[in-house]
Structure formats: structure tokens, C-alpha cells
Amino acid sequence: MVVNGKTKNMLDHFVTAQIVGIVAVTVSLLLFQFNDRRKMLNIGVCSALLWTLHFYLLGAYTGSAMNGISAIRDLTLARTKPTSNNLWILGAIMLLATAATIITWHGIVCILPLIACGLNAASFWSTNTKRIRRFYLLVPPLWFTYNFFSHSYPGMAIELILVISNIVAQFRFDRKKTSRRKLATKLQTS
């Protein structure tokens, strides 16, 4: 099989993108295994920067832009207390994400990362890690679909893994607390 320079370059970018995606998967796995919002957001910054490069190499520029914005969002939210006075931050993030979607538009599939970016921003606006994990479950189906159309195999894998990781974390952190509270209440009333 003869491969010309352009085809080889595209193949190199594709393989490199998948390798970067695998590294991003590894970092992303850590996200929900912390019960501290700030740590979750700092891991999110590293993860988003890797996904930004991954999607860029695939030529999936809306996905790349949304992840770049997600890195900025996570960096900002890790250093900002979510209050009604700071609600403008969510508006600014969505305005930036909408503009980036318009600029990188290549079809209706570009709506998916925009919606996912908004849902993700809304979930991490909360300081309650239980609420973050529950609300975040709305995000993976959107990214999975975008990843499918963008040929992001690590992206599809991480969305499935994130759902499982999220549920495991909910069991580790959220369910145990609820069970302990119920047990403590029963003991106090006995």
C-alpha cells in the first residue's frame, strides 16, 4: 500500500490524537474520586487541556474549543466561591462557549459539546460534591455522541468510564453518608 505525504500526516495526527486521548482518559479517571470540589476542578483543568489537544489533532474544533473553555472554567471556579454575586461567571462561560461554537460550527453535532459545557459548568457551580456528581450524569451521553462523530475512541471510552466512576464515587461518598445519618438517627430515637 502506497501512502502519500498528506495521508501519512493525517494518519500520524489521528494516531497522536488517540494517544493524547488515552493520556487524557487516565487523568480524567481521577476526577470523581475526590470528595473535594477544588481538587476535582484542578484535575478537571489538566484533563480539559489534554482533551483540547486531542480534539484539535482530530480536527474536531468545537470539542477542542469547549475543552479549552472548560479548562478556563475549572480554573476560575476552583478559585471563586459560587455565590449569586458571581453568577455572571456562568453567563460569561456560556457566552464564550456559544461564540466558540458559532466560530467552529461544522454541523448540528456541534450543539452537543455546547450543551455539555453548560451542564458541566452548572454542576460544578455547586459546592456540594454529591450534587456535582448527580448533575454531571447528564453530560456523558452528549459527549459520547460527539465523540462518536469525531472518531474520538478514547473520548467514547472515557464517557462510559466516567459514568461508572461517578456511580462508584456516589456509592463511596454519598450513599455511605446517607446510610450513616439514617443509622445515627435510628440510634438517637431508640
Secondary structure, 3 states (H helix, E strand, C coil): CCCCHHHHHHHHHHHHHHHHHHHHHHHHCCHHHCCCHHHHHHHHHHHHHHHHHHHHHHCCHHHHHHHHHHHHHHHHHHCCCCCHHHCHHHHHHHHHHHHHHHHHCCCHHHHHHHHHHHHHHHHHHCCCHHHHHHHHCCCHHHHHHHHHHHCCHHHHHHHHHHHHHHHHHHHHHHHHHHHHHHHHHHHHHC
